[in-house]
Amino acid sequence: MSGDYARRVPPRALPVAMAAVVGVLYATGSLLGWGGRAFIAWAEAAAAGAAAISLLMSSRRPDGAPAEPGAPGGLWRASWRWYGIAAASWFVGAVGSALSAGAGRSALSLSVPDLFYLVALVALVTGLIVPVRPPRDAGTWLRYVADTYVCASALFVLGWVALFGGLYDRSGESPPQFLLELLYPLIDIVFVCAALPFVLGAARGHRRLAWMGYGALTAIAVADGVTTFVRLDGGGVADDPSDILRLAGLLLLLLVPWTGPAARPDLPVDDIPADVEVDAEERGRMIGPGIAPAAIAAAAALFVAGHSVTGKNGLEPAVSIAAGSAALVLIARLAGLLRENDALRRAVDTGEEHFRALSESINDAVLICDLDATVQYASAGALRMYHYTSDELLGRPLNELVHPEDVPHVQAVFTEFLDDRAGPGGADEALRVSCRVRAADGTWLPTESTISRYSGSDGTPVRLLVTTRDLSEQAALQRQVAHLTFHDGLTGLPNRSYFEERTREVLSRQPSGGKVAVVFVDLDGFTAVNDSEGHAAGDQVLAQAARRLRANVLSDDTVARWGGDEFAVLVQLPPDDRETRATVELAGRLLRVLSVDPYQVGAKHIVLTASVGIAFAGDEEEPAAAGGGSDAGRRLRRTAADLLRNGDLAMARAKETGGGRVEVYAPHMHADVVRRLELGSDLQTALAEEQFAVEFQPVVDLATSRVTGVEALLRWWRGNEAVPPEEFIGPAEESGLMVPLGEWVLREACREVARWRGDSWDIGLSVNFTARQIAAPRFTESVAAVLEETGLPPSALTLEVREEVLVEDAGQNVARLSRLRDLGVRLAIDDFGTGYASLAYLGQLPVDIIKIDPSFVAGLGSDETLTLLTRTIVRLGSDLGLAVVAEGIERPEQLELLREMGCPRGQGFLVARPMAAGRVESLVRTNLGARDRPGDVALPLPG
């Protein structure tokens, strides 16, 4: 609400303070004996004025808010406005009475203040009517008028018999004169009875202010009745206690805007909290006062019966007419109620017919049973669902249709449901129960039923309404989903989740002495099938492989698709000495059926091999200690996981060793994997903490023993332990750390050799590079940047790569190496002659140097074939103009044979071992004195 409006509305404490001040003044005047009609009138004027100020100021709408009654806040403020008009009228009347110095109120001498009192009553009743939506049909208005007449007549009869009848006998006045004396009470009775239906029908947000206004009206009406009785009985102003009732009614009007939701004029409607029951748009509806008129009429009848009517005065016939007419109206109302009851009965019958029509049209089964669950009615849907006839179902207990295994549960739920029918909300609660129900053909249908209480229109006792839905399709769908969850959609075999659960189950119940084994199978070369023929062809191969596996295992064994082109077989072995041999034989048989016959893919035949791994449960684990609970469950899960892991490791080892073979798990396989994982995780730390070092192994001219270059070799010192390169190079390659590590080696080696060359030592550098390094982004640029950074001439650097790097991905790798060769960098093939078709590619590759594999050099002098191959490689290199370096020279006879063959260069432990940069410098300084020419270093070789 805006600040202007907030300033116009009096603080919340103001009306309470005003009410308190008026009450204190009235009490003080009474104690001091001020008395008199004038004092009472001024007290009423003060209370009425305070109420008028409170109501009229609160009814003023906020700036920008709609003023219509239907708008937010409009109904409240409309009521407050009429209440305020009533209080203001009363204020004017009270001031007029005070100025007339206690002239008193009498029907025989109506004054101007009396007119304002009547206006106040009319305005007060209007304030009660405004928030209620008036009815539009004449029948409701007729019932309203009848109820108002009965209520007013009954109250008049009660008042006459109890109070005013005896006064009339003593007054000696004529009937018209006496009735005029009763004008105010009669008007009040009519207003009180007329306003009651509107108060009862007030909307939820208006009920409190409606009852407060009605309370003020009732207090004024009672006060008028008391005043009239006291005046007719001859009493004076001092004997009239009714002023306190009028004052209470006016103070009640004063507090109307400050209670409940209406007590928040300092907040706009949008700011009223959500938990406050306010609905400004809601209007009430006029409803009948119920049995109140009848109760009042009955009380009046009792009073009339208890007092004899003497007939000595002229008003007794009027009283009898009023009572009689009220009785006639009550009879008419009773006839109307009977008609309404008949209409309601017809509506219930119609609803019953609609219910039966609905139950016949839906597919669900609808049954009506008595409380002992005997069928009394069965819908057409029930007959269709269960294939029974009506005679077969009616009169039949439900427990005869429920599956015997489900009967105890259903009976227990039924008993609880019936026992709770008298509990809170029991009549509205429904029971849901799932069970299997027998159809006429003997099949059991899964169903879900909703059971509630049902009463017909014929007054029959409460029965049970059972609505049953057939869940057969849903159950079939759930079975299908469960199958798909634990089976592979392509091969139809169980999937990995099922296989793991099955392994745990078999291990948990395996008898003592029995064995469990797993066989893992992987198709070698399957990726090539997908790449060359497409995934549809690969799916056909997998489906055929699955059929071959399933056809070659026992029925108790479990075959599953582990994932991709991997399969797993769970084997349960008898407790005898042939268990291991039988499993190995099974693995060999599976290897043959997967590898011998080709796979048919369209018109093509594809030949594949397989790698098979075997693992036995308990081979590597200590027997689990006795125990139960969660510890035993964890041990079982760990055992199953270890068994599956071991089988997968054995299969991976078979694949690493070339495929097409069977490998049995051994504990060292797991140790190797763990060590590789540990090395992989430690490599990152080692690179950050510079735990690596570069050593150099000299390469010499075999004819002159002159050092022509050095090969940079990477070394890793993990604490005081030297990690062999063959152990950490593979993990570094797999983890991707070989790229930054290789760049670090290149930079360190180039920096050292560049420094040596700066000291007038003419020497070259060889650095090994892997396929991962060459395929790395910006490989060529990084090598060029290192050469520029360290100042090493490109011609002094030789990149050594294994021959498979050049053959397997010749396009990209050769292109990158060719760009470096264009810069002046030389290229060498490391470990030349180890199985690749090197001779066919040698003339096409940008190669400067070939390095003979150490396995050839090791056989010199002892193996004629290796000696011949070595001689051929040396001659081939010479014919192609390539430099040849023999690796692995360790014995003098190897050196002599290489010199005799004309091999130009060599390296090995006999020539010089790998050494740190400092030892290389010491070697250089020691041998510089014996050099043949400046810049040359010669090593003392045998011979």
N, C-alpha and C positions, 0 to 999 in steps of 0.2 A: 504494500500500500504506500502511496506517496506520503511525503513528509507533511504536506498541507493538511491532508485528512487526519494524519496522526495527531497534528496539533489541535484539530477541531474536536477530537474525541476525548472525553474526560478520562483521566487515569482510572485504572481498575479499582483503586481504593476509594475513589470518590463516592460512588453509589453506596458502598458499604458504610462509609462514614456518614453520608446523608441519612441512611436508614437508622444508624445508631443515634444520631443527633435527635431525630424525630422521636425515637423510642425513649431516649433519656428525658426529653422535654415532657412527653406525655406522662412518664412515670413520676417526674418531679412535680408536675401540676397535680397529679392525683394525690401524692403524699402531702402537699401543702394545702390541699383542699380548695384549689382554685375553682374547679368544677364549672358548672354552668354550660349551657348549650354553646355559647360563644367560644369557650375554650376548646370544646370538643370539635367544633367546626374548624377553628384555626389549626388544630392538630391534624385533622383530616386534610385541610388545605396544604399544610406543609408536606405531608406524605404524598399527596397527589401531585403537588408541584415537583417534588424530587423525582417521582416516577416519570412524570411527563418529560422532564429534562433528560433523564437517563435514556428513555425509550426513543424520543424524537432525535436526539443527537446521534444515538447508535444507529438509527435507521438511515441516516444520510449516507449515500453510496460513496465509494472512493472515486477520485478523479479518473475518468476514462473508463470506469466499469459500467457495464450495461445496467440500466435501471429496470428492465422488464422483470416481472415476477418470475418468469421462467428462467431467467439468466442466473448465473452463479451468485448466490447470496440474495436474490430478489425475493424469494418466498419468506426468508427470515425477516428481512427488513420491512416487507409489506405487513407482516404480523406485528412487528415492533411499532410500525407507524400507526396502525389501528389501536394497539394498546396505548400508545402515547396520546392519541386523540381521546381515548376513553379517560386516561388519567388527567389530561388537560380539562376535559369537560367536568370531571369530578372536582377539579381544583376550582373552576369557576363557580360551580354550585356550592362548594364548601365556603368559598369567600362570601358569596351572596347570603348563605345561612348565617355566617358570622356577623355580617353587617346588619342583618335583620334582628340580631340580638336574641337568637334562640326562639324564633317563631315556631319552630317545629315543622315536621312534615306530616301532612294529613291529606287524605284523598278528597276530603270535603272542601279543602281550601288549597288547591294546587297553586304553587307560586312559580316564579321564574327559575329559582334554583332547582326546583323539582324537575323542570324540563331538562336541565343540564345533566341531572342524575340519570334520567331516562336515556338521553343521548349517550352517556357514558356506558350504560349497559348494552345498548345497541352496538356501539363501536367495539366493545370488548368481545361480543359474540361474533361480530364481523371478523375480528382478528383471528378467531378460532376457525372460521370457515375459509378464509382466503387461501391457506396452503393446501386445501383439499380439492381435488377435481370433482366437480358436481356430476351426478349421474345424468344420462341423457334419455333414459327410458322412463315412461310415465309410471310403470309398475313399481319401480324402486321408490319414486316419490310418494306414491300412494302408501306403500308399506312404511315409509318414513313418517308420513303424517299420522298414520294409524298408531305407530309405536309412540310418537310424541304425545298424541292425545291420551293413550292409555297411561303413559307414565305421568303426565300432568294431572289427569283425573284421579289416579291412584294416590298421588302425593296430596292433592286437595282433600280427598276423603280422609286420608290419615290425619292431616292437620286439623280438619273439622272435627273428627271424632275425638282426637286426643286433646285439642286446645281450644278451638274457636267455637265449638258447639255450645259449651257451657257459658262462654262470654256472651254469645248471641242471646241466650235465654235471659241473662241478667240485664242486658243493655236496654231492652225495650225499644230498640230502633226497628225501623221497617227493613225488610229484606234488601231493597235497593241501597238504602243508606249503609247497611252493614257490609254489603259486598263492595261498595266503594271504599270502605275502610280497609278492605282486604286487597285493594288494587295492586299495591306494591308486591306483596307476597305472591299473588296470582301471576303477575308479569314475571317475577323472578323464577317461579316454578316452570313456566313455559320456556323461558330462556335456558334454564338448566337442562330441561329434557330435550329441547331442540338442539342444543350444542353437543350433547353427548355422542351421537353417531360420528360427528366430525372429529371429536377428540380421539375416539377409539380408532378411527381410520387415518390418523396422522401418519405421515411418512416417518421413516426411522430417524432421520436427522432432525425432525421437528417435534418429536414426541415430548421431550422434556419441557420445551417452552409452551407447548399446547396444554400439558397438564398443569403447569404453573398458572397459565391464564385461566384455565377452568377452575383451578383451586381458588383464584381470586374471585371469580364469578360466584362460586358456591359459598364462599365466606360472606360476600355481600348479600347473597340471597338469604342465608341463614340469619344474618344480622337484621335484615328487613323484617323477617318473620318474628324475631324476638322483639324488635322495637314495636311492631304492630300489637303483639300480645301484651307487652307491658303497658302501652298507651290505652288499649281497650280495657285492661284490668284496673285502670285508674292510677297507675304508677307515674312518677315524675322522671325527670332527666337523670336524677341521681340514682334511680332504681334500674336504669337501662344498662345492662352489661354488654350490649351488642357493639358498642363503639370500638372495643378492642378487636372484634372480628373484622370490621371495616378497615381499621388501621392495618391489621395483618394482611388483608387482601391487597391493599395499596402498596405495602412494603414488598409483598411478593411480586407485584408488577414492577416495582423498582429494580428488583434483582434479576428479572427475566433475561436481559441481554448479557448478563455476566456469568452465565452458567453454561457448561457444555460447549459445543462448537460455536454457539452464538456469542460466547464470551470472548471471542478473539477478533474484535474489530480492528485491532492494530496490525493484523496480518491480511494480505490479500488472499483471495480464494486459492490461488495457485500455491501459496506458501503453507497452507494448512497441512499438517503431517498426514501421511498416508494412513496411519493407524487410527486417526480420528474419524468416527463414523459420520461423514458429511457427504451428502449427495444433493447438491444444489438444484439439479435438474429434476429430482424426484418429487412428485406430487402424491399426496395421500388420496384415499378414496373413502367415500362415505359408506360406513357399514352400520348394520343394525345394532342396537344396544344389547341384542341377545335376549337373555331371560330376565333382564332387569325390569322391564315393564311388567312382565308376568309376576315376578316376585313381589313388586310393589303392589300390584293389583291384588294378589293373594293376601298380603298383609292388610290391605285396606278392607278386604272382605271379612277377615277375622275380626278386625276392630269393629266393623259395622255389626257383625253377628254378636259381638260381645257387649254391645251397647244397644239397648232397646230404643227404637225410634218412637217417641211419644206422639209426634204429630202435632204438638201444641204450638209449634212455631211455623212460620211460612217457608223456612229454608230447608226443612227436612225433605220435602218432595224433590227439591233441586239436588240435594245430596243423593237421594235414591236414584234420580234420573242419571246423575253422573256415574254412580256405581253400576247401574244397569247397562248404560250405554257402553261403559268400559268393558263389561262382560261380553256384550254383543260383539264389540270390536275384537276382543280376544278370541271369540268363537270364529269370527271371520278370518283372523290371522291363523288360527289353528287349521281352518280349511285350506288356507293358502299353503301352510306348511305341509299338509297332507298331499296337496297337488305337487308341491316341489319334491316331496319324498317319492311320489309315484314316478315323477319324471326322472329322478335319480335312479330308481329301480330299473326303469326302461333303459337308461343309459348304461347301467351295469350289465343288463341283458345284452344290449348291443355290443358292449365291450367283450362279453363272453363269446358272442358269435364271431366277432372280429378275431378274438384269440384263437378260436377253433379254425377259422379260415386261414389265419396266418400259420398255425401249426401244421395244417394240411399242405400248405404251399411251399414250405421250406424243406431243405434236404436233411436237416438235423432231425434226430429222433426226439419226439416230445412225449413224455409219459407223465401221467398223474397217478400217484400212489397214495394209499393211506399211510398212517404213521408206522405201521408194521411192514412197510415196503412191499405191499401187494399191489400189482398193477390194476388200476381201475379204468384207465383210458390210454390208448396208444394211437399216435398220429399215423398218417399214411407214410410219413418219412421213416418212422420206426419199422413199419412193415416192410418197406423197400430195403432198408439198411440191413435188417437181420433175416429177411426172407421168411418171416413167420406170417401166419394168418392171424386175424384178429382173435379168434377163439383160442389160439395157442398162447397168446400173450395175456389176455385179460384174466384176472384172478390168479396169476402166477407170481410167486415171490421172486423178488429180484435176485436173491442169493443163488437161485437155481441157474441164473444166466451168467453170473460172475465166475471167473476162473477160480478154482479152489485155492490157489496160492494167494489170490488177492482178496478173498473173502474176509480173513481176520482184519486186515487193514481197513477195508470198506466198512465193516461192522463197527470198528472202533471209532472211525470218523463220524459215522451216522449217530452213534450213541452220544458222542460229545456234542454234535450239532443239535440234537433234540434236547439234551440237558441244558443247553445254553439258550433255549428259545425264550426263556423268561428274563434273560439278562438284558442289560442296557443295549439297545440297538439290535437285539436279537431278531426282531421281526423284519429288519431290513437287510440282514446279513445273508449272504449266499455261500454255499459250500461248493468247492471245486475238488473233484476226486478223479484220479486216473486209474483205470483198471482194464482188464481184458474181458470182453463179453462174447459169449458163444452165439454164433449164427445158427440158422436152421440146418445148414449143411455140416455143422460140427466144427467149423473153423473158428479160431479165436481172433477177434478184431480188437486192436488197441483203440481205446476210446478215452475221451475226457468229458466228464459230466458236470453240469452246474445244477445244484439242488437248492431250491428255495421253498418257502411256505406258500401255499395257494389256498384261497377261499373262493368258492363259487357264489353266485347271486341268490341261491336258493336257501341260504342259511346253513349249508352243510358245514361240518367242523373243518378245522384246518387240515389240509392235506399237503402232500409233497409234489412239487413240480420239478421234474427231472428233464433237463435238456442235454442230449448226448450228441457228441460229434465224433464221426469216424476218423481216426488218425492213421488209417492204413497207408495212405499215400505219403503222409508226413513221415511215418516210420520207415517206409521204403526209401524215401529221400535221405533220411538220416543214415540208414545203412549204406546207401551209395556214397554219401559224404564221408562216412567213416572209412569205407573201402578206398576212396580216392586219397584220403589223408594218409593212409598207411600202405599204399600200393603205387607203383609207378604206372602212369597212364600209357606209356609207350609199350613196355614189355609185359605188363600185367604182373610183374614180380613184386614182392614186398619191397618197400623202400628202406632208406637208411634208418628212419625212426623206428619202424617195425623191427628191423634186424637188431638194433641196439636193445630194444625192450625184450625181444625173444632171447637174446644172449644172456641178459640178466636173469630171465625166468629159468632158462636151462641150467645156468650155474647155480641158482638157488636150490634146485631140487635134484642136482646130480648126485647119485649114490656114491658112497665112499668107494674109492678104487676105480671108478669110471673116469673117463677123460673127455674133454671138450676141446675141439680144435676149430680154427677158422682158416679158410682158404680164400685169399684175395687174388683176383684175376684182373689184369689190365691188357687191353688190346694194343699191341705195338703198331705204330703207324696209323692209328685211327684218325688223328688230326689231318693227315694228308688226304684221307677219304673225304672229309668234310670240305677241305679246301679245293680239291680237284673236282669232285662229283656233286657237291652240294650237301646240305644237311638232310634232305629227304633220303638220299642214298645212305648217309650215315645212320639214319633211323632204321632203315631196312637191315643194315648190318647188325645193329644192336638187337633188333628183334630176333634175327636168326641165331645170334650168339646166345641169347637168353633161352631159346628153345633147346639148343644143344646142351647147355648146362643143366637145365631142368630134366632132360631125358637121361642124364648120366649120373645122377645122384640118387640116393635112397629116398623113400617117401618120408622118412623121419627127418631128413636133412632139410635145412632151410636155405633156399637160394634167393638172393636179393640183389637189386641194382643199387650199388653203393653211391654211384654218382658219375655222370659223364660216361666214359667207356670202361668203368670199373664195376666189377661184380664181386660178391662175397658169398661164401658158402659156410654155414654153420653145421659142423659134423659132430654127432654124438657117438663116441667110441665105446666098445665093450671093454670091461676090465680084464684084458689079457696082455700078453707080451707082444702081440702083433699090432698094437694100436698105432704106433708111429709109422710102421711100414705100410699099413693099410691106408693111412692118410696120404703118405707120399705117393703111393700107387694111384689113389684117387686124383691127386694133383697132376700126376703125369698123364692120366687118362683125359682129364679136362684140357690139358695143354694140347694133346693130340687132336681132340675133336674140334678145338678152336683153330688149329693151325693147318691141319692136313687138307681138309676140303675147302675149296674156295667159296666165297660168299657170292650169291647171285643177286646182282643189282641191275635190273633191266636186262639188257643183252650182254652185260659185262660180267666177268668173273674177277673178283678181287681176292687176293691171297694176303692174309695177315698172320702174324704170329702173336703169341701172348706171353706175358710175364706173370709168373705165379709165385705167391708167397704163402708160407704156412707158419702158423703159430699155435702152440699148445697152451692151454690154461694151466697156470701154476708152475710153469717151468722156471720163471724168473721171480716168483713171489714166494715169500715165506707163508706157511699155513696160517690162516687167520685164527686168532685166539678166540676161545669160546666167549660168547657174549650175545646180547640181544639189543633190541631197540634200535635207535638211530645209528649207533656205532656199527652194528652189523650191516645195516642198510648201506652206509657209506662205504664199508669195506667191499660189499658186493658190487656197488657201482664202480668202485675203483678197479676191482678185478676185471669186470667186463670191459671197462675202458682200456685197461692195459692190454688185454687180450686183442682187442680190435686194433689198437695202435701197433702192437707187435706184428700182427699180420700185414698191416699196411706197410710197415718198415721193411719186412721181408720182401714184399712185392716190389717196393721201390729199389731195393738192392738188386733184385733180379733184373729190373729194367736198366739200372745204371751199368750193369755188367754186360749189356748188349741185348738183353731181351731174349725171348724164345727159350726160357729155362725156368726151372723150379728152384726156389731158395727157401731154406728153412730158417726161421728166426733164431738168432743167437744173441745173448745179452750184449755182446760188444757192439751190435748194430745200434742199440739204443744209446749206448755210451758215446758212439761216434756222432750220433745226431745231437745229443746233449752238448757235446764238446763243440760242434759246429755252431750251435745256437749261442753258446757262451762266447765263443770267439767273435761271432757276428755282433753281439751286444757290446763286447769290449773294444771292438775296432774303432768305434766312434770316439770313445774316451781316449784311446791310444793316439788317434790322430790329433785330438785337441791338446793332449798333454805332450806331444812330440816324443812318443816312445819309439818312433821308427828311426832307423839310421840307414845310410847308403854306404855299401862297400863296393870296391872296384876290383875286378879280376882282369889282369893284363892279357892282351892278345898280342902274340909275337910273330915275327917273320921266322919261319922254321929254318930257313937257310942261313940267316945272319944272327938269329936270336935277338933281333932288335924289337923293342916294344913299339907296336904301331897303333895301339889303341887300348882302351879299357872298356869293359862291360859293367854298367851300373846294376848292382843287385840290391834288392830291398831286404832289410833285416828288421825284425821286431823283437824288442827286449821287454817282456812283460815281467817287471821286477828284475830278478836275477835269472829268469828263465828265458831262453831263446826259443821262440816259436818258429818251427820250420816253415819255410815259404809255402810248401805244398799243402800245409794245413790251413793257412789263413788267406791264401790268394783266392781259393774258391769261395769262401764266405764273403770276402770283400767284393768279389765279382757279383754274387747273388744279391747282396745288400745295396749295391750301387755305390759303395764307397771307393771302388777301384778308380773311378774317374778323378775325384779330388786327390786321392792318394798317388795316382800315377802322375798327376800334374806336379805334385810336390816333389816326387822323385826326380822328374825331368828338370825342374828348376834347380834343385840342389846339385845334381850331377853336372848340369851345364855350368853352374857357377864355379865349381871346383876345376873342371877341365879348362874353362876359359882363363882361370887364374894361372893354371899350369902353362897354358900356351902363352900367357903373358910373360912367363919366365923363360921363354925361348925353348920350351919342350914341345916339339911337333908331335902331337898325339891326337887321336880321334876318340869319339865317345859312341857307345852302343847302348841303347835303352830298349827294353822289351815293352810292347804294347799289346793289350788284349782286344778282342772284338768289341767289348763293351766300351772301351775307351775310344776306339776309332769311330764307333757309331754315335758317340756323344755329340750334342750340338756344339758348333763352333770348335770342333777338334783342330781343324787346320789353323784357324786363327789363334787358338791358344798356344800351339807349338811355335808359330811364328812370333807371337808376343814374348814367349820365354827366350827365344834366341835373341831378339832385340834387347830384352831387359838385361840378359847376362853378357851380351857381347860375343857369344860363341858363333863363329862362322857356320852357316848352314852346311857347308861341305864337310865340316868336322863331326856332324851328327849323323848317326845311322839308326834308323828305326827297325827293330827286329819284331817280326810278327810270325806266328805259326802259319804253315801253308794253308790250313783250312780256312783261315780268315780271308785269304785271297780267292779261294775256290768256291766257298759256300755262298758268299754274298759279293761276288766279284764286282757287280755294277757300282754300288755306292762306296764300298771300301776302297776299291781300286781307284775310283775317281778322286777320293780325298787324298789318298797317298800320292797319286800322280801330281796333284797340285803342290804338295810339299816337295816332291822330287823336282818340280819345275823351279822351286826356290833354291835348289842345290842340295837338299837333304837326300841322303842315300837310303836305300831300302834293302833289308836282308831277310831271307826266309830262314826262320829258326827251326831246328829239329827236322831238317830236310830228309825226305825219304821214309816217313813213318806211315805209309798206307794210302795217301791221297794220290790222285792222278796228276802228280806234279810235273812229270815230263811233258805231258800234253799241253800244259798251260805255261810252261817255263818260258817259252819263246814269246808268249803274248803278254806276260806280266812285266811291269816296270821294276825289275829286280836288278840289284847291283852285286849282291853277295848272297851265297848260299852257305849255310852252316850245317855240316854233316852231323846227324843225330848221334849222341854218345853211344847208343846201342850198337852202331856199326863199328865205331872205333874200338869198343870193348872187345870185339871179336877178331881184331887184327892179329895175325900170327897163330890163332887157334881155330878159327873157323874159315875155311877156304871160301865159302859162299859170301860171307860178310866181307872178306878181304877183296873178293872180286867186285862186289857191289861198291865198296868204297873207292876202288881204283876207277870204276866206271864213272862215279859221280865226279871225281877229281878231273878225269879227262873231259867229261861233258862240260863242266864249268869252264875249263880252259878253252874248249872249242867255241863256247858261246860268249867268251870274253867276260866271264863273271869271276869275281874273287871267291875263293873257296876257303872256309875256315873249318878245321876239324875240332870238335868239342870233346871233352872228357879224356884228354891224354893223361894217363896215370902211370904207364910203364915205359921204360926206355925202348923196348922193342917196337912199341906202337909208334914212338917218335921216329925211329929209324925207318920203318916201313912207310910212314907218311912222307919223309924226306925223299925216300927212293921213288915214291909215286909222283913226286913233284907237287905235293900239296903246299901251297904258298904260306898259309898261316894256321896257327893252332892255339888252343888254350886248354887248360886243365890243371890238376893238382901238381903234375910233374913240372909244368911250366911255372905256375905261380898260383897260390891259393887266393881266394877273395880276401881283401884286406881293407882296413879303414883308410880314409884319405891321408891321415898322418903317416901311416906306414908306407903308403905309396910315395909320399914326398921323401921319406928317409931312403927308400930304395933308389929313388932318382938321384939324390945327392951322393949316395955311395957309388953309383955306377957312372956318374957323369965323367969321371976321370978316364974311364976306359971306352968312351964313346968313339965311334968311327968318324963322325962329323958332328958339328954343332947341332943341338936339338935332338940327337939320337940317344936312346938308352938301351943298352943290351943286357940281357939276363944270361947268367951262366947255365946253359943247358947241357945235358949229357951228350958226349960225342962231339 
